[in-house]
């Protein structure tokens, strides 16, 4: 294979996946934005969210800082399993409903948790149905 053939193949792969990469970037950004809203609401209204007594505002905010690192790693790896694994983290908010708590979780809290999960569903569905284009691009043989 000559250098020009390799360049043609690479350019073909890049052009096939650039629209998919843009969509992926939007979906990963949506998961980060919705998780940020949930974590910030949780951190500043700890009294509304059920959780362990040792959980603090700074602990919640520091925990959120891990998510952009994971999002960045999953996005740039373009690995289907990494993207789906990152997407599954968006369901962690439902853990608020696991412990027995004294008061019902307010609607605003549920809305932030549900939005985070919904963004994750969109990301996972996209990766499942379009994800093979990222990790295993279909490349035609050069003529």
N, CA, C and O atoms as CSV, one atom per row, in Angstrom:
chain,resi,resn,atom,element,x,y,z
A,1,UNK,N,N,0.853,-1.166,0.000
A,1,UNK,CA,C,0.000,0.000,0.000
A,1,UNK,C,C,0.903,1.235,0.000
A,1,UNK,O,O,1.810,1.355,0.823
A,2,UNK,N,N,0.642,2.138,-0.925
A,2,UNK,CA,C,1.459,3.348,-1.016
A,2,UNK,C,C,0.957,4.395,-0.027
A,2,UNK,O,O,-0.122,4.267,0.552
A,3,UNK,N,N,1.778,5.441,0.150
A,3,UNK,CA,C,1.399,6.518,1.060
A,3,UNK,C,C,0.097,7.187,0.640
A,3,UNK,O,O,-0.721,7.527,1.494
A,4,UNK,N,N,-0.110,7.380,-0.652
A,4,UNK,CA,C,-1.341,8.030,-1.110
A,4,UNK,C,C,-2.556,7.135,-0.849
A,4,UNK,O,O,-3.641,7.639,-0.558
A,5,UNK,N,N,-2.385,5.821,-0.950
A,5,UNK,CA,C,-3.491,4.899,-0.645
A,5,UNK,C,C,-3.845,4.963,0.833
A,5,UNK,O,O,-5.022,4.960,1.196
A,6,UNK,N,N,-2.837,5.019,1.676
A,6,UNK,CA,C,-3.064,5.094,3.115
A,6,UNK,C,C,-3.778,6.402,3.454
A,6,UNK,O,O,-4.720,6.410,4.247
A,7,UNK,N,N,-3.326,7.513,2.850
A,7,UNK,CA,C,-3.968,8.810,3.091
A,7,UNK,C,C,-5.424,8.779,2.642
A,7,UNK,O,O,-6.290,9.342,3.312
A,8,UNK,N,N,-5.702,8.131,1.521
A,8,UNK,CA,C,-7.071,8.031,1.027
A,8,UNK,C,C,-7.941,7.259,2.014
A,8,UNK,O,O,-9.064,7.665,2.312
A,9,UNK,N,N,-7.420,6.155,2.515
A,9,UNK,CA,C,-8.154,5.343,3.486
A,9,UNK,C,C,-8.412,6.146,4.755
A,9,UNK,O,O,-9.532,6.156,5.265
A,10,UNK,N,N,-7.381,6.818,5.271
A,10,UNK,CA,C,-7.523,7.606,6.487
A,10,UNK,C,C,-8.540,8.725,6.277
A,10,UNK,O,O,-9.418,8.927,7.116
A,11,UNK,N,N,-8.432,9.446,5.175
A,11,UNK,CA,C,-9.383,10.528,4.901
A,11,UNK,C,C,-10.802,9.998,4.778
A,11,UNK,O,O,-11.748,10.654,5.214
A,12,UNK,N,N,-10.962,8.819,4.190
A,12,UNK,CA,C,-12.280,8.204,4.060
A,12,UNK,C,C,-12.867,7.893,5.434
A,12,UNK,O,O,-14.041,8.162,5.688
A,13,UNK,N,N,-12.058,7.332,6.307
A,13,UNK,CA,C,-12.520,6.993,7.658
A,13,UNK,C,C,-12.895,8.250,8.420
A,13,UNK,O,O,-13.931,8.292,9.083
A,14,UNK,N,N,-12.048,9.285,8.327
A,14,UNK,CA,C,-12.320,10.527,9.043
A,14,UNK,C,C,-13.612,11.153,8.557
A,14,UNK,O,O,-14.420,11.597,9.373
A,15,UNK,N,N,-13.830,11.202,7.246
A,15,UNK,CA,C,-15.048,11.826,6.730
A,15,UNK,C,C,-16.286,11.014,7.075
A,15,UNK,O,O,-17.357,11.589,7.270
A,16,UNK,N,N,-16.169,9.689,7.157
A,16,UNK,CA,C,-17.307,8.849,7.509
A,16,UNK,C,C,-17.720,9.042,8.956
A,16,UNK,O,O,-18.898,8.917,9.290
A,17,UNK,N,N,-16.771,9.341,9.803
A,17,UNK,CA,C,-17.082,9.388,11.224
A,17,UNK,C,C,-17.169,10.795,11.800
A,17,UNK,O,O,-17.505,10.941,12.975
A,18,UNK,N,N,-16.879,11.840,11.018
A,18,UNK,CA,C,-16.871,13.183,11.596
A,18,UNK,C,C,-18.259,13.596,12.078
A,18,UNK,O,O,-18.372,14.227,13.129
A,19,UNK,N,N,-19.308,13.264,11.347
A,19,UNK,CA,C,-20.665,13.585,11.816
A,19,UNK,C,C,-20.989,12.804,13.082
A,19,UNK,O,O,-21.602,13.333,14.009
A,20,UNK,N,N,-20.577,11.553,13.113
A,20,UNK,CA,C,-20.792,10.739,14.306
A,20,UNK,C,C,-20.014,11.256,15.498
A,20,UNK,O,O,-20.504,11.227,16.627
A,21,UNK,N,N,-18.798,11.729,15.249
A,21,UNK,CA,C,-17.995,12.280,16.349
A,21,UNK,C,C,-18.629,13.560,16.892
A,21,UNK,O,O,-18.606,13.797,18.100
A,22,UNK,N,N,-19.193,14.383,16.013
A,22,UNK,CA,C,-19.864,15.599,16.478
A,22,UNK,C,C,-21.078,15.257,17.335
A,22,UNK,O,O,-21.303,15.875,18.376
A,23,UNK,N,N,-21.853,14.277,16.898
A,23,UNK,CA,C,-23.007,13.837,17.684
A,23,UNK,C,C,-22.553,13.279,19.020
A,23,UNK,O,O,-23.152,13.558,20.059
A,24,UNK,N,N,-21.492,12.490,18.983
A,24,UNK,CA,C,-20.951,11.920,20.216
A,24,UNK,C,C,-20.502,13.025,21.168
A,24,UNK,O,O,-20.752,12.952,22.371
A,25,UNK,N,N,-19.844,14.038,20.634
A,25,UNK,CA,C,-19.384,15.160,21.458
A,25,UNK,C,C,-20.572,15.859,22.119
A,25,UNK,O,O,-20.504,16.219,23.294
A,26,UNK,N,N,-21.648,16.049,21.376
A,26,UNK,CA,C,-22.859,16.686,21.920
A,26,UNK,C,C,-23.462,15.824,23.025
A,26,UNK,O,O,-23.851,16.342,24.072
A,27,UNK,N,N,-23.543,14.523,22.802
A,27,UNK,CA,C,-24.146,13.629,23.795
A,27,UNK,C,C,-23.299,13.522,25.060
A,27,UNK,O,O,-23.840,13.510,26.166
A,28,UNK,N,N,-21.992,13.446,24.913
A,28,UNK,CA,C,-21.115,13.405,26.095
A,28,UNK,C,C,-21.224,14.730,26.852
A,28,UNK,O,O,-21.257,14.741,28.083
A,29,UNK,N,N,-21.280,15.836,26.125
A,29,UNK,CA,C,-21.456,17.146,26.770
A,29,UNK,C,C,-22.784,17.224,27.513
A,29,UNK,O,O,-22.859,17.799,28.599
A,30,UNK,N,N,-23.824,16.648,26.932
A,30,UNK,CA,C,-25.140,16.642,27.596
A,30,UNK,C,C,-25.098,15.844,28.892
A,30,UNK,O,O,-25.700,16.244,29.888
A,31,UNK,N,N,-24.388,14.715,28.884
A,31,UNK,CA,C,-24.292,13.940,30.128
A,31,UNK,C,C,-23.511,14.713,31.186
A,31,UNK,O,O,-23.847,14.664,32.369
A,32,UNK,N,N,-22.481,15.419,30.767
A,32,UNK,CA,C,-21.713,16.219,31.722
A,32,UNK,C,C,-22.543,17.377,32.276
A,32,UNK,O,O,-22.499,17.661,33.473
A,33,UNK,N,N,-23.292,18.037,31.408
A,33,UNK,CA,C,-24.111,19.171,31.851
A,33,UNK,C,C,-25.197,18.724,32.824
A,33,UNK,O,O,-25.404,19.359,33.857
A,34,UNK,N,N,-25.890,17.634,32.498
A,34,UNK,CA,C,-26.962,17.175,33.381
A,34,UNK,C,C,-26.410,16.643,34.699
A,34,UNK,O,O,-27.024,16.826,35.751
A,35,UNK,N,N,-25.255,15.987,34.643
A,35,UNK,CA,C,-24.672,15.519,35.900
A,35,UNK,C,C,-24.187,16.692,36.739
A,35,UNK,O,O,-24.269,16.648,37.967
A,36,UNK,N,N,-23.682,17.742,36.095
A,36,UNK,CA,C,-23.243,18.931,36.835
A,36,UNK,C,C,-24.424,19.563,37.566
A,36,UNK,O,O,-24.304,19.942,38.731
A,37,UNK,N,N,-25.566,19.677,36.885
A,37,UNK,CA,C,-26.764,20.243,37.529
A,37,UNK,C,C,-27.169,19.382,38.727
A,37,UNK,O,O,-27.467,19.910,39.799
A,38,UNK,N,N,-27.179,18.072,38.551
A,38,UNK,CA,C,-27.556,17.170,39.640
A,38,UNK,C,C,-26.585,17.284,40.808
A,38,UNK,O,O,-27.007,17.432,41.955
A,39,UNK,N,N,-25.286,17.215,40.523
A,39,UNK,CA,C,-24.287,17.258,41.592
A,39,UNK,C,C,-24.299,18.604,42.321
A,39,UNK,O,O,-24.184,18.650,43.546
A,40,UNK,N,N,-24.438,19.690,41.575
A,40,UNK,CA,C,-24.467,21.015,42.213
A,40,UNK,C,C,-25.709,21.152,43.081
A,40,UNK,O,O,-25.634,21.639,44.210
A,41,UNK,N,N,-26.858,20.718,42.550
A,41,UNK,CA,C,-28.088,20.769,43.343
A,41,UNK,C,C,-27.942,19.906,44.594
A,41,UNK,O,O,-28.345,20.309,45.685
A,42,UNK,N,N,-27.373,18.740,44.432
A,42,UNK,CA,C,-27.162,17.827,45.558
A,42,UNK,C,C,-26.212,18.452,46.585
A,42,UNK,O,O,-26.466,18.387,47.788
A,43,UNK,N,N,-25.127,19.052,46.113
A,43,UNK,CA,C,-24.130,19.616,47.028
A,43,UNK,C,C,-24.694,20.781,47.844
A,43,UNK,O,O,-24.412,20.908,49.036
A,44,UNK,N,N,-25.483,21.618,47.200
A,44,UNK,CA,C,-25.976,22.805,47.893
A,44,UNK,C,C,-27.317,22.605,48.578
A,44,UNK,O,O,-27.788,23.480,49.303
A,45,UNK,N,N,-27.926,21.453,48.346
A,45,UNK,CA,C,-29.180,21.112,49.033
A,45,UNK,C,C,-29.112,19.695,49.563
A,45,UNK,O,O,-29.975,18.865,49.275
A,46,UNK,N,N,-28.074,19.427,50.341
A,46,UNK,CA,C,-27.888,18.099,50.925
A,46,UNK,C,C,-29.098,17.640,51.725
A,46,UNK,O,O,-29.366,16.442,51.815
A,47,UNK,N,N,-29.827,18.580,52.301
A,47,UNK,CA,C,-30.989,18.235,53.109
A,47,UNK,C,C,-32.114,17.608,52.303
A,47,UNK,O,O,-32.959,16.906,52.859
A,48,UNK,N,N,-32.135,17.857,50.980
A,48,UNK,CA,C,-33.207,17.315,50.138
A,48,UNK,C,C,-32.914,15.912,49.616
A,48,UNK,O,O,-33.835,15.157,49.304
A,49,UNK,N,N,-31.652,15.570,49.523
A,49,UNK,CA,C,-31.256,14.287,48.954
A,49,UNK,C,C,-30.931,13.290,50.063
A,49,UNK,O,O,-30.172,13.603,50.980
A,50,UNK,N,N,-31.500,12.101,49.980
A,50,UNK,CA,C,-31.096,11.082,50.946
A,50,UNK,C,C,-29.683,10.617,50.629
A,50,UNK,O,O,-29.290,10.532,49.465
A,51,UNK,N,N,-28.947,10.326,51.645
A,51,UNK,CA,C,-27.587,9.848,51.457
A,51,UNK,C,C,-26.927,9.654,52.806
A,51,UNK,O,O,-27.510,9.976,53.841
A,52,UNK,N,N,-25.717,9.129,52.797
A,52,UNK,CA,C,-25.026,8.879,54.067
A,52,UNK,C,C,-24.690,10.193,54.786
A,52,UNK,O,O,-24.491,11.228,54.151
A,53,UNK,N,N,-24.633,10.129,56.099
A,53,UNK,CA,C,-24.378,11.316,56.921
A,53,UNK,C,C,-22.980,11.885,56.683
A,53,UNK,O,O,-22.764,13.082,56.876
A,54,UNK,N,N,-22.040,11.059,56.274
A,54,UNK,CA,C,-20.670,11.520,56.079
A,54,UNK,C,C,-20.473,12.302,54.787
A,54,UNK,O,O,-19.421,12.911,54.593
A,55,UNK,N,N,-21.467,12.298,53.899
A,55,UNK,CA,C,-21.345,12.988,52.615
A,55,UNK,C,C,-21.401,14.502,52.825
A,55,UNK,O,O,-22.299,15.013,53.495
A,56,UNK,N,N,-20.444,15.200,52.252
A,56,UNK,CA,C,-20.355,16.657,52.423
A,56,UNK,C,C,-20.456,17.356,51.071
A,56,UNK,O,O,-20.329,16.728,50.020
A,57,UNK,N,N,-20.686,18.655,51.117
A,57,UNK,CA,C,-20.757,19.460,49.902
A,57,UNK,C,C,-19.464,19.332,49.096
A,57,UNK,O,O,-19.500,19.070,47.894
A,58,UNK,N,N,-18.340,19.514,49.751
A,58,UNK,CA,C,-17.071,19.446,49.019
A,58,UNK,C,C,-16.810,18.038,48.493
A,58,UNK,O,O,-16.222,17.879,47.424
A,59,UNK,N,N,-17.235,17.024,49.224
A,59,UNK,CA,C,-17.084,15.647,48.750
A,59,UNK,C,C,-17.866,15.394,47.473
A,59,UNK,O,O,-17.381,14.724,46.561
A,60,UNK,N,N,-19.070,15.928,47.409
A,60,UNK,CA,C,-19.908,15.768,46.214
A,60,UNK,C,C,-19.282,16.502,45.027
A,60,UNK,O,O,-19.200,15.958,43.926
A,61,UNK,N,N,-18.849,17.726,45.258
A,61,UNK,CA,C,-18.255,18.508,44.170
A,61,UNK,C,C,-16.948,17.899,43.690
A,61,UNK,O,O,-16.670,17.894,42.490
A,62,UNK,N,N,-16.151,17.390,44.602
A,62,UNK,CA,C,-14.911,16.720,44.206
A,62,UNK,C,C,-15.200,15.428,43.441
A,62,UNK,O,O,-14.489,15.089,42.495
A,63,UNK,N,N,-16.239,14.713,43.852
A,63,UNK,CA,C,-16.617,13.483,43.143
A,63,UNK,C,C,-17.017,13.796,41.705
A,63,UNK,O,O,-16.716,13.029,40.790
A,64,UNK,N,N,-17.698,14.928,41.510
A,64,UNK,CA,C,-18.109,15.278,40.143
A,64,UNK,C,C,-16.898,15.541,39.258
A,64,UNK,O,O,-16.951,15.283,38.056
A,65,UNK,N,N,-15.813,16.046,39.824
A,65,UNK,CA,C,-14.631,16.346,39.016
A,65,UNK,C,C,-14.036,15.106,38.350
A,65,UNK,O,O,-13.264,15.223,37.398
A,66,UNK,N,N,-14.384,13.942,38.835
A,66,UNK,CA,C,-13.928,12.701,38.209
A,66,UNK,C,C,-14.664,12.474,36.878
A,66,UNK,O,O,-14.098,11.916,35.939
A,67,UNK,N,N,-15.913,12.906,36.807
A,67,UNK,CA,C,-16.720,12.642,35.606
A,67,UNK,C,C,-16.152,13.271,34.332
A,67,UNK,O,O,-16.099,12.590,33.307
A,68,UNK,N,N,-15.725,14.538,34.348
A,68,UNK,CA,C,-15.145,15.067,33.103
A,68,UNK,C,C,-13.894,14.320,32.655
A,68,UNK,O,O,-13.644,14.176,31.458
A,69,UNK,N,N,-13.117,13.851,33.612
A,69,UNK,CA,C,-11.916,13.076,33.268
A,69,UNK,C,C,-12.326,11.775,32.574
A,69,UNK,O,O,-11.752,11.405,31.550
A,70,UNK,N,N,-13.319,11.087,33.135
A,70,UNK,CA,C,-13.806,9.842,32.531
A,70,UNK,C,C,-14.459,10.102,31.177
A,70,UNK,O,O,-14.279,9.329,30.236
A,71,UNK,N,N,-15.218,11.194,31.083
A,71,UNK,CA,C,-15.868,11.551,29.814
A,71,UNK,C,C,-14.817,11.815,28.737
A,71,UNK,O,O,-14.927,11.328,27.612
A,72,UNK,N,N,-13.809,12.584,29.097
A,72,UNK,CA,C,-12.733,12.895,28.152
A,72,UNK,C,C,-12.034,11.619,27.692
A,72,UNK,O,O,-11.794,11.434,26.499
A,73,UNK,N,N,-11.712,10.749,28.631
A,73,UNK,CA,C,-11.026,9.497,28.293
A,73,UNK,C,C,-11.889,8.619,27.391
A,73,UNK,O,O,-11.393,8.051,26.418
A,74,UNK,N,N,-13.167,8.507,27.708
A,74,UNK,CA,C,-14.064,7.679,26.894
A,74,UNK,C,C,-14.230,8.265,25.499
A,74,UNK,O,O,-14.199,7.536,24.507
A,75,UNK,N,N,-14.406,9.572,25.422
A,75,UNK,CA,C,-14.595,10.232,24.123
A,75,UNK,C,C,-13.361,10.073,23.235
A,75,UNK,O,O,-13.473,9.686,22.072
A,76,UNK,N,N,-12.205,10.369,23.779
A,76,UNK,CA,C,-11.001,10.323,22.955
A,76,UNK,C,C,-10.551,8.905,22.636
A,76,UNK,O,O,-9.875,8.677,21.633
A,77,UNK,N,N,-10.923,7.954,23.484
A,77,UNK,CA,C,-10.569,6.568,23.159
A,77,UNK,C,C,-11.447,6.054,22.027
A,77,UNK,O,O,-11.055,5.162,21.275
A,78,UNK,N,N,-12.649,6.633,21.918
A,78,UNK,CA,C,-13.628,6.202,20.915
A,78,UNK,C,C,-13.904,4.710,21.028
A,78,UNK,O,O,-14.268,4.059,20.048
A,79,UNK,N,N,-13.731,4.184,22.212
A,79,UNK,CA,C,-13.949,2.767,22.457
A,79,UNK,C,C,-15.398,2.564,22.896
A,79,UNK,O,O,-15.877,3.216,23.824
A,80,UNK,N,N,-16.063,1.674,22.233
A,80,UNK,CA,C,-17.488,1.430,22.499
A,80,UNK,C,C,-17.737,1.050,23.960
A,80,UNK,O,O,-18.648,1.589,24.589
A,81,UNK,N,N,-16.949,0.141,24.500
A,81,UNK,CA,C,-17.140,-0.297,25.892
A,81,UNK,C,C,-16.891,0.850,26.869
A,81,UNK,O,O,-17.607,0.988,27.861
A,82,UNK,N,N,-15.880,1.672,26.591
A,82,UNK,CA,C,-15.588,2.811,27.478
A,82,UNK,C,C,-16.727,3.821,27.450
A,82,UNK,O,O,-17.108,4.357,28.491
A,83,UNK,N,N,-17.267,4.082,26.275
A,83,UNK,CA,C,-18.369,5.041,26.153
A,83,UNK,C,C,-19.632,4.534,26.847
A,83,UNK,O,O,-20.328,5.299,27.513
A,84,UNK,N,N,-19.921,3.256,26.691
A,84,UNK,CA,C,-21.103,2.684,27.351
A,84,UNK,C,C,-20.895,2.667,28.865
A,84,UNK,O,O,-21.819,2.969,29.620
A,85,UNK,N,N,-19.697,2.316,29.308
A,85,UNK,CA,C,-19.406,2.320,30.743
A,85,UNK,C,C,-19.570,3.715,31.323
A,85,UNK,O,O,-20.155,3.885,32.393
A,86,UNK,N,N,-19.055,4.707,30.619
A,86,UNK,CA,C,-19.223,6.087,31.075
A,86,UNK,C,C,-20.721,6.446,31.112
A,86,UNK,O,O,-21.186,7.078,32.061
A,87,UNK,N,N,-21.454,6.047,30.095
A,87,UNK,CA,C,-22.888,6.323,30.050
A,87,UNK,C,C,-23.641,5.705,31.220
A,87,UNK,O,O,-24.591,6.295,31.734
A,88,UNK,N,N,-23.219,4.522,31.638
A,88,UNK,CA,C,-23.889,3.853,32.758
A,88,UNK,C,C,-23.744,4.623,34.071
A,88,UNK,O,O,-24.571,4.475,34.971
A,89,UNK,N,N,-22.708,5.435,34.182
A,89,UNK,CA,C,-22.527,6.242,35.392
A,89,UNK,C,C,-23.688,7.219,35.602
A,89,UNK,O,O,-23.952,7.639,36.728
A,90,UNK,N,N,-24.375,7.574,34.523
A,90,UNK,CA,C,-25.499,8.495,34.620
A,90,UNK,C,C,-26.688,7.937,35.382
A,90,UNK,O,O,-27.608,8.677,35.730
A,91,UNK,N,N,-26.674,6.646,35.642
A,91,UNK,CA,C,-27.764,6.027,36.403
A,91,UNK,C,C,-27.460,5.967,37.896
A,91,UNK,O,O,-28.301,5.537,38.685
A,92,UNK,N,N,-26.276,6.393,38.280
A,92,UNK,CA,C,-25.879,6.344,39.691
A,92,UNK,C,C,-26.762,7.217,40.572
A,92,UNK,O,O,-26.906,6.945,41.764
A,93,UNK,N,N,-27.349,8.252,40.007
A,93,UNK,CA,C,-28.225,9.125,40.777
A,93,UNK,C,C,-29.413,8.399,41.376
A,93,UNK,O,O,-29.941,8.816,42.407
A,94,UNK,N,N,-29.835,7.326,40.746
A,94,UNK,CA,C,-30.959,6.557,41.282
A,94,UNK,C,C,-30.606,5.874,42.601
A,94,UNK,O,O,-31.488,5.370,43.295
A,95,UNK,N,N,-29.321,5.856,42.945
A,95,UNK,CA,C,-28.905,5.295,44.238
A,95,UNK,C,C,-29.481,6.100,45.399
A,95,UNK,O,O,-29.545,5.603,46.524
A,96,UNK,N,N,-29.900,7.336,45.140
A,96,UNK,CA,C,-30.552,8.135,46.184
A,96,UNK,C,C,-31.814,7.438,46.703
A,96,UNK,O,O,-32.242,7.674,47.833
A,97,UNK,N,N,-32.393,6.592,45.881
A,97,UNK,CA,C,-33.635,5.927,46.264
A,97,UNK,C,C,-33.401,4.594,46.964
A,97,UNK,O,O,-34.355,3.966,47.425
A,98,UNK,N,N,-32.154,4.152,47.051
A,98,UNK,CA,C,-31.867,2.864,47.692
A,98,UNK,C,C,-31.989,2.891,49.213
A,98,UNK,O,O,-32.611,1.989,49.775
A,99,UNK,N,N,-31.430,3.876,49.901
A,99,UNK,CA,C,-31.565,3.838,51.369
A,99,UNK,C,C,-32.973,4.260,51.806
A,99,UNK,O,O,-33.678,4.987,51.106
A,100,UNK,N,N,-33.339,3.784,52.960
A,100,UNK,CA,C,-34.604,4.221,53.542
A,100,UNK,C,C,-34.368,5.629,54.069
A,100,UNK,O,O,-33.400,5.870,54.791
A,101,UNK,N,N,-35.250,6.562,53.710
A,101,UNK,CA,C,-35.069,7.930,54.157
A,101,UNK,C,C,-36.357,8.465,54.771
A,101,UNK,O,O,-37.451,7.963,54.514
A,102,UNK,N,N,-36.194,9.482,55.576
A,102,UNK,CA,C,-37.306,10.012,56.364
A,102,UNK,C,C,-38.322,10.789,55.548
A,102,UNK,O,O,-39.494,10.841,55.918
A,103,UNK,N,N,-37.911,11.376,54.477
A,103,UNK,CA,C,-38.822,12.227,53.712
A,103,UNK,C,C,-38.768,11.850,52.233
A,103,UNK,O,O,-37.768,11.304,51.767
A,104,UNK,N,N,-39.833,12.137,51.501
A,104,UNK,CA,C,-39.798,11.844,50.064
A,104,UNK,C,C,-38.822,12.790,49.354
A,104,UNK,O,O,-38.619,13.928,49.778
A,105,UNK,N,N,-38.239,12.306,48.294
A,105,UNK,CA,C,-37.325,13.126,47.504
A,105,UNK,C,C,-38.172,14.106,46.691
A,105,UNK,O,O,-39.078,13.683,45.973
A,106,UNK,N,N,-37.892,15.410,46.793
A,106,UNK,CA,C,-38.673,16.408,46.056
A,106,UNK,C,C,-38.577,16.234,44.542
A,106,UNK,O,O,-37.631,15.638,44.027
A,107,UNK,N,N,-39.567,16.762,43.852
A,107,UNK,CA,C,-39.637,16.653,42.396
A,107,UNK,C,C,-38.405,17.250,41.725
A,107,UNK,O,O,-37.910,16.697,40.743
A,108,UNK,N,N,-37.903,18.368,42.239
A,108,UNK,CA,C,-36.730,18.989,41.603
A,108,UNK,C,C,-35.526,18.069,41.651
A,108,UNK,O,O,-34.731,18.047,40.713
A,109,UNK,N,N,-35.378,17.313,42.719
A,109,UNK,CA,C,-34.268,16.367,42.824
A,109,UNK,C,C,-34.460,15.232,41.823
A,109,UNK,O,O,-33.524,14.828,41.134
A,110,UNK,N,N,-35.692,14.727,41.756
A,110,UNK,CA,C,-35.980,13.669,40.800
A,110,UNK,C,C,-35.722,14.162,39.380
A,110,UNK,O,O,-35.210,13.412,38.549
A,111,UNK,N,N,-36.069,15.412,39.095
A,111,UNK,CA,C,-35.867,15.963,37.748
A,111,UNK,C,C,-34.390,15.973,37.367
A,111,UNK,O,O,-34.044,15.649,36.231
A,112,UNK,N,N,-33.518,16.340,38.301
A,112,UNK,CA,C,-32.086,16.361,37.972
A,112,UNK,C,C,-31.548,14.949,37.779
A,112,UNK,O,O,-30.716,14.707,36.905
A,113,UNK,N,N,-32.026,14.022,38.598
A,113,UNK,CA,C,-31.599,12.615,38.479
A,113,UNK,C,C,-32.110,12.024,37.167
A,113,UNK,O,O,-31.374,11.339,36.457
A,114,UNK,N,N,-33.377,12.295,36.853
A,114,UNK,CA,C,-33.983,11.761,35.630
A,114,UNK,C,C,-33.317,12.357,34.388
A,114,UNK,O,O,-33.078,11.638,33.418
A,115,UNK,N,N,-33.016,13.651,34.404
A,115,UNK,CA,C,-32.358,14.286,33.255
A,115,UNK,C,C,-30.982,13.673,33.011
A,115,UNK,O,O,-30.585,13.442,31.869
A,116,UNK,N,N,-30.270,13.417,34.089
A,116,UNK,CA,C,-28.950,12.790,33.984
A,116,UNK,C,C,-29.072,11.395,33.361
A,116,UNK,O,O,-28.287,11.028,32.487
A,117,UNK,N,N,-30.049,10.633,33.812
A,117,UNK,CA,C,-30.258,9.281,33.277
A,117,UNK,C,C,-30.709,9.332,31.817
A,117,UNK,O,O,-30.283,8.509,31.007
A,118,UNK,N,N,-31.556,10.283,31.486
A,118,UNK,CA,C,-32.048,10.415,30.115
A,118,UNK,C,C,-30.903,10.751,29.151
A,118,UNK,O,O,-30.826,10.194,28.056
A,119,UNK,N,N,-30.023,11.655,29.560
A,119,UNK,CA,C,-28.862,11.984,28.728
A,119,UNK,C,C,-27.977,10.747,28.545
A,119,UNK,O,O,-27.422,10.526,27.469
A,120,UNK,N,N,-27.853,9.956,29.591
A,120,UNK,CA,C,-27.048,8.734,29.506
A,120,UNK,C,C,-27.686,7.711,28.579
A,120,UNK,O,O,-26.988,7.031,27.827
A,121,UNK,N,N,-29.004,7.598,28.628
A,121,UNK,CA,C,-29.701,6.686,27.719
A,121,UNK,C,C,-29.433,7.094,26.267
A,121,UNK,O,O,-29.148,6.245,25.422
A,122,UNK,N,N,-29.525,8.385,25.985
A,122,UNK,CA,C,-29.269,8.866,24.623
A,122,UNK,C,C,-27.849,8.518,24.178
A,122,UNK,O,O,-27.638,8.080,23.047
A,123,UNK,N,N,-26.886,8.714,25.063
A,123,UNK,CA,C,-25.489,8.385,24.741
A,123,UNK,C,C,-25.327,6.891,24.475
A,123,UNK,O,O,-24.711,6.496,23.485
A,124,UNK,N,N,-25.874,6.071,25.347
A,124,UNK,CA,C,-25.721,4.614,25.208
A,124,UNK,C,C,-26.399,4.114,23.937
A,124,UNK,O,O,-25.831,3.301,23.207
A,125,UNK,N,N,-27.604,4.593,23.673
A,125,UNK,CA,C,-28.313,4.164,22.454
A,125,UNK,C,C,-27.523,4.556,21.219
A,125,UNK,O,O,-27.385,3.759,20.291
A,126,UNK,N,N,-27.007,5.769,21.197
A,126,UNK,CA,C,-26.208,6.214,20.052
A,126,UNK,C,C,-24.984,5.323,19.864
A,126,UNK,O,O,-24.688,4.895,18.748
A,127,UNK,N,N,-24.281,5.047,20.943
A,127,UNK,CA,C,-23.056,4.245,20.851
A,127,UNK,C,C,-23.379,2.811,20.428
A,127,UNK,O,O,-22.645,2.218,19.637
A,128,UNK,N,N,-24.464,2.257,20.945
A,128,UNK,CA,C,-24.832,0.881,20.583
A,128,UNK,C,C,-25.155,0.785,19.095
A,128,UNK,O,O,-24.722,-0.150,18.421
A,129,UNK,N,N,-25.918,1.756,18.582
A,129,UNK,CA,C,-26.337,1.669,17.181
A,129,UNK,C,C,-25.367,2.301,16.201
A,129,UNK,O,O,-25.405,2.006,15.007
A,130,UNK,N,N,-24.507,3.162,16.694
A,130,UNK,CA,C,-23.557,3.825,15.802
A,130,UNK,C,C,-22.123,3.610,16.261
A,130,UNK,O,O,-21.185,4.006,15.569
A,131,UNK,N,N,-21.946,2.996,17.406
A,131,UNK,CA,C,-20.643,2.901,18.040
A,131,UNK,C,C,-19.589,2.141,17.280
A,131,UNK,O,O,-18.397,2.400,17.449
A,132,UNK,N,N,-20.001,1.205,16.442
A,132,UNK,CA,C,-18.988,0.440,15.728
A,132,UNK,C,C,-18.220,1.323,14.754
A,132,UNK,O,O,-17.098,0.990,14.371
A,133,UNK,N,N,-18.806,2.439,14.351
A,133,UNK,CA,C,-18.109,3.347,13.445
A,133,UNK,C,C,-16.915,4.005,14.123
A,133,UNK,O,O,-16.010,4.489,13.444
A,134,UNK,N,N,-16.901,4.028,15.456
A,134,UNK,CA,C,-15.802,4.675,16.161
A,134,UNK,C,C,-14.663,3.711,16.427
A,134,UNK,O,O,-13.499,4.048,16.212
A,135,UNK,N,N,-14.986,2.524,16.890
A,135,UNK,CA,C,-13.915,1.619,17.299
A,135,UNK,C,C,-13.447,0.703,16.175
A,135,UNK,O,O,-12.298,0.262,16.175
A,136,UNK,N,N,-14.317,0.416,15.226
A,136,UNK,CA,C,-13.953,-0.487,14.144
A,136,UNK,C,C,-14.489,0.070,12.830
A,136,UNK,O,O,-15.468,-0.451,12.295
A,137,UNK,N,N,-13.862,1.123,12.301
A,137,UNK,CA,C,-14.393,1.740,11.089
A,137,UNK,C,C,-14.372,0.786,9.904
A,137,UNK,O,O,-13.419,0.038,9.689
A,138,UNK,N,N,-15.437,0.842,9.162
A,138,UNK,CA,C,-15.498,0.042,7.934
A,138,UNK,C,C,-14.737,0.803,6.847
A,138,UNK,O,O,-15.110,1.915,6.475
A,139,UNK,N,N,-13.680,0.194,6.352
A,139,UNK,CA,C,-12.834,0.851,5.357
A,139,UNK,C,C,-12.833,0.001,4.111
A,139,UNK,O,O,-12.588,-1.205,4.152
A,140,UNK,N,N,-13.112,0.660,2.996
A,140,UNK,CA,C,-13.066,-0.060,1.732
A,140,UNK,C,C,-11.601,-0.289,1.353
A,140,UNK,O,O,-10.718,0.509,1.668
A,141,UNK,N,N,-11.386,-1.397,0.674
A,141,UNK,CA,C,-10.027,-1.676,0.199
A,141,UNK,C,C,-9.683,-0.676,-0.894
A,141,UNK,O,O,-10.514,-0.386,-1.754
A,142,UNK,N,N,-8.462,-0.147,-0.868
A,142,UNK,CA,C,-8.048,0.790,-1.930
A,142,UNK,C,C,-8.052,0.084,-3.273
A,142,UNK,O,O,-7.723,-1.098,-3.367
A,143,UNK,N,N,-8.430,0.822,-4.314
A,143,UNK,CA,C,-8.481,0.231,-5.672
A,143,UNK,C,C,-7.177,0.379,-6.370
A,143,UNK,O,O,-7.036,-0.056,-7.513
